[in-house]
Amino acid sequence: MPKIRRHNLPPPLYAHLLERIQQRQISGEQLRSMLRWMDTHPAVPEGKWFKRFPGMVVCGEGEFIRTFLVAGQVPTGEEVG
């Protein structure tokens, strides 16, 4: 199972994530919560996955985080702990 990539993201993906953070008004505290989880080096599935946090859902595919969702948006893939 892959680990989430934190460095050397493809520039278009990085730009997309920053745009979603701004559009969906993801707070600094929400991002810190995600980073604390990432510090545990969690294994994630090869395919689509998601992780729920207070006020947001992080969605990924394999080693990449792909987007952020907020209340009312439905994630797809395997839920990770």
MARLOKOL-717242 format. One line per 4 residues: number of its first residue (from 0); their letters; for each residue x, y, z of N, C-alpha, C. Coordinates in nm, 4 decimals, padded with zeros to 6 digits. Layout:
N
NUM) A) X,Y,Z,X,Y,Z,X,Y,Z ~ ... $
// end
This chain:
81
0) MPKI) 00.0844,-00.1182,00.0000,00.0000,00.0000,00.0000,00.0888,00.1245,00.0000 ~ 00.0541,00.2234,-00.0807,00.1368,00.3438,-00.0875,00.1216,00.4334,00.0358 ~ 00.2173,00.5194,00.0521,00.2139,00.6262,00.1529,00.1832,00.7560,00.0791 ~ 00.1226,00.8511,00.1470,00.0853,00.9776,00.0852,00.2105,01.0597,00.0548 $
4) RRHN) 00.2199,01.1069,-00.0675,00.3333,01.1899,-00.1077,00.3117,01.3325,-00.0561 ~ 00.4117,01.3854,00.0123,00.4028,01.5201,00.0694,00.4888,01.6202,-00.0052 ~ 00.5822,01.5735,-00.0846,00.6757,01.6619,-00.1533,00.6754,01.6309,-00.3024 ~ 00.7214,01.7280,-00.3799,00.7352,01.7111,-00.5249,00.6049,01.6721,-00.5935 $
8) LPPP) 00.4957,01.7392,-00.5528,00.3681,01.7159,-00.6204,00.3734,01.7764,-00.7598 ~ 00.3033,01.7161,-00.8555,00.2957,01.7786,-00.9879,00.2362,01.9196,-00.9745 ~ 00.2964,02.0202,-01.0379,00.2480,02.1584,-01.0233,00.0983,02.1771,-01.0487 ~ 00.0385,02.1132,-01.1508,-00.1064,02.1327,-01.1697,-00.1888,02.0791,-01.0509 $
12) LYAH) -00.1452,01.9678,-00.9922,-00.2154,01.9125,-00.8763,-00.2010,02.0065,-00.7568 ~ -00.0817,02.0570,-00.7340,-00.0579,02.1498,-00.6235,-00.1456,02.2743,-00.6382 ~ -00.1533,02.3274,-00.7590,-00.2374,02.4452,-00.7851,-00.3844,02.4130,-00.7600 ~ -00.4277,02.2949,-00.8010,-00.5668,02.2530,-00.7793,-00.5980,02.2453,-00.6294 $
16) LLER) -00.5080,02.1867,-00.5514,-00.5314,02.1739,-00.4073,-00.5390,02.3110,-00.3410 ~ -00.4503,02.4008,-00.3780,-00.4550,02.5367,-00.3221,-00.5863,02.6063,-00.3584 ~ -00.6310,02.5872,-00.4809,-00.7576,02.6472,-00.5242,-00.8756,02.5931,-00.4436 ~ -00.8767,02.4624,-00.4204,-00.9855,02.4015,-00.3423,-00.9833,02.4493,-00.1970 $
20) IQQR) -00.8654,02.4653,-00.1399,-00.8545,02.5163,-00.0032,-00.9179,02.6544,00.0060 ~ -00.8899,02.7378,-00.0912,-00.9463,02.8726,-00.0916,-01.0958,02.8707,-00.1205 ~ -01.1379,02.8004,-00.2240,-01.2787,02.7970,-00.2633,-01.3681,02.7412,-00.1535 ~ -01.3199,02.6393,-00.0864,-01.4019,02.5699,00.0129,-01.3729,02.6174,00.1548 $
24) QISG) -01.2917,02.7210,00.1641,-01.2609,02.7861,00.2910,-01.2166,02.6853,00.3976 ~ -01.1194,02.6027,00.3604,-01.0602,02.5067,00.4533,-00.9732,02.5865,00.5500 ~ -00.9962,02.5684,00.6783,-00.9247,02.6480,00.7792,-00.7854,02.5920,00.8073 ~ -00.7046,02.6764,00.8667,-00.5716,02.6339,00.9086,-00.5774,02.5189,01.0074 $
28) EQLR) -00.6738,02.5224,01.0979,-00.6874,02.4135,01.1958,-00.7226,02.2825,01.1266 ~ -00.8081,02.2888,01.0261,-00.8426,02.1674,00.9508,-00.7184,02.1122,00.8806 ~ -00.6386,02.2000,00.8214,-00.5168,02.1549,00.7542,-00.4160,02.0983,00.8536 ~ -00.4053,02.1602,00.9709,-00.3141,02.1066,01.0743,-00.3583,01.9673,01.1179 $
32) SMLR) -00.4880,01.9460,01.1293,-00.5398,01.8140,01.1646,-00.4995,01.7110,01.0591 ~ -00.5115,01.7490,00.9320,-00.4719,01.6599,00.8239,-00.3215,01.6322,00.8294 ~ -00.2412,01.7360,00.8543,-00.0962,01.7177,00.8597,-00.0538,01.6287,00.9767 ~ -00.1207,01.6415,01.0912,-00.0901,01.5532,01.2054,-00.1167,01.4081,01.1664 $
36) WMDT) -00.2263,01.3846,01.0942,-00.2569,01.2498,01.0471,-00.1491,01.2036,00.9487 ~ -00.1096,01.2915,00.8576,-00.0074,01.2552,00.7597,00.1266,01.2264,00.8262 ~ 00.1545,01.2904,00.9403,00.2789,01.2652,01.0138,00.2885,01.1208,01.0628 ~ 00.1756,01.0500,01.0685,00.1766,00.9096,01.1105,00.2130,00.8173,00.9944 $
40) HPAV) 00.2351,00.8738,00.8763,00.2703,00.7989,00.7551,00.1695,00.6874,00.7258 ~ 00.0413,00.7234,00.7164,-00.0605,00.6207,00.6941,-00.0478,00.5575,00.5557 ~ -00.0757,00.4297,00.5503,-00.0838,00.3607,00.4212,-00.2234,00.3857,00.3655 ~ -00.2315,00.4053,00.2360,-00.3593,00.4300,00.1696,-00.3726,00.3329,00.0525 $
44) PEGK) -00.4957,00.3078,00.0071,-00.5136,00.2154,-00.1059,-00.4522,00.2694,-00.2353 ~ -00.4285,00.1801,-00.3290,-00.3779,00.2185,-00.4619,-00.4801,00.3033,-00.5365 ~ -00.6078,00.2708,-00.5204,-00.7141,00.3408,-00.5914,-00.7652,00.4606,-00.5131 ~ -00.8928,00.4931,-00.5354,-00.9531,00.6091,-00.4697,-00.9775,00.5813,-00.3216 $
48) WFKR) -00.9534,00.6828,-00.2404,-00.9723,00.6729,-00.0951,-01.0139,00.8094,-00.0417 ~ -01.0632,00.8084,00.0836,-01.0941,00.9350,00.1499,-01.0779,00.9198,00.2999 ~ -01.0539,01.0334,00.3654,-01.0372,01.0399,00.5108,-01.1204,01.1562,00.5617 ~ -01.2076,01.1294,00.6585,-01.2938,01.2325,00.7165,-01.2219,01.3045,00.8313 $
52) FPGM) -01.2360,01.4365,00.8328,-01.1877,01.5222,00.9400,-01.3023,01.6141,00.9792 ~ -01.2975,01.6757,01.0958,-01.4040,01.7702,01.1319,-01.4156,01.8818,01.0270 ~ -01.5297,01.8889,00.9625,-01.5567,01.9960,00.8676,-01.5049,01.9766,00.7270 ~ -01.4328,01.8677,00.7009,-01.3830,01.8443,00.5647,-01.3530,01.6963,00.5446 $
56) VVCG) -01.3400,01.6606,00.4175,-01.2988,01.5260,00.3789,-01.1832,01.5415,00.2814 ~ -01.0760,01.4667,00.3051,-00.9618,01.4645,00.2146,-00.9808,01.3447,00.1222 ~ -00.9747,01.3682,-00.0084,-00.9912,01.2617,-00.1065,-00.8602,01.2414,-00.1808 ~ -00.8259,01.1158,-00.2039,-00.7024,01.0871,-00.2738,-00.7146,00.9688,-00.3660 $
60) EGEF) -00.6059,00.9452,-00.4344,-00.5935,00.8279,-00.5210,-00.4484,00.7847,-00.5151 ~ -00.4260,00.6641,-00.4621,-00.2894,00.6187,-00.4436,-00.2134,00.7132,-00.3532 ~ -00.0946,00.7519,-00.3944,-00.0086,00.8344,-00.3102,-00.0451,00.9828,-00.3099 ~ -00.1424,01.0229,-00.3916,-00.1748,01.1644,-00.4045,-00.3057,01.2036,-00.3376 $
64) IRTF) -00.3044,01.3159,-00.2663,-00.4284,01.3815,-00.2263,-00.4782,01.4517,-00.3513 ~ -00.6063,01.4316,-00.3845,-00.6609,01.4872,-00.5089,-00.7502,01.6091,-00.4873 ~ -00.8233,01.6130,-00.3735,-00.9115,01.7271,-00.3495,-00.9585,01.7286,-00.2054 ~ -01.0296,01.8350,-00.1705,-01.0896,01.8516,-00.0386,-01.2388,01.8732,-00.0580 $
68) LVAG) -01.3190,01.8068,00.0228,-01.4643,01.8236,00.0193,-01.5110,01.8838,00.1509 ~ -01.6275,01.9443,00.1484,-01.6888,02.0005,00.2690,-01.8272,01.9391,00.2858 ~ -01.8974,01.9784,00.3918,-02.0298,01.9235,00.4218,-02.1191,01.9287,00.2987 ~ -02.1910,01.8202,00.2763,-02.2830,01.8122,00.1639,-02.2214,01.7514,00.0390 $
72) QVPT) -02.0901,01.7382,00.0349,-02.0240,01.6758,-00.0794,-01.9927,01.5308,-00.0437 ~ -02.0141,01.4407,-00.1372,-02.0026,01.2975,-00.1106,-01.8719,01.2427,-00.1680 ~ -01.7891,01.1831,-00.0823,-01.6636,01.1247,-00.1300,-01.6871,00.9888,-00.1962 ~ -01.5922,00.9488,-00.2792,-01.5952,00.8149,-00.3382,-01.4670,00.7434,-00.3015 $
76) GEEV) -01.4705,00.6131,-00.3091,-01.3528,00.5330,-00.2794,-01.3637,00.4676,-00.1432 ~ -01.2521,00.4169,-00.0979,-01.2419,00.3440,00.0290,-01.2108,00.4415,00.1431 ~ -01.2874,00.4338,00.2500,-01.2595,00.5190,00.3656,-01.1414,00.4627,00.4422 ~ -01.0463,00.5497,00.4747,-00.9287,00.5089,00.5519,-00.9380,00.5641,00.6935 $
80) G) -00.8730,00.4949,00.7859,-00.8792,00.5334,00.9262,-00.7750,00.6324,00.9671 $
// end
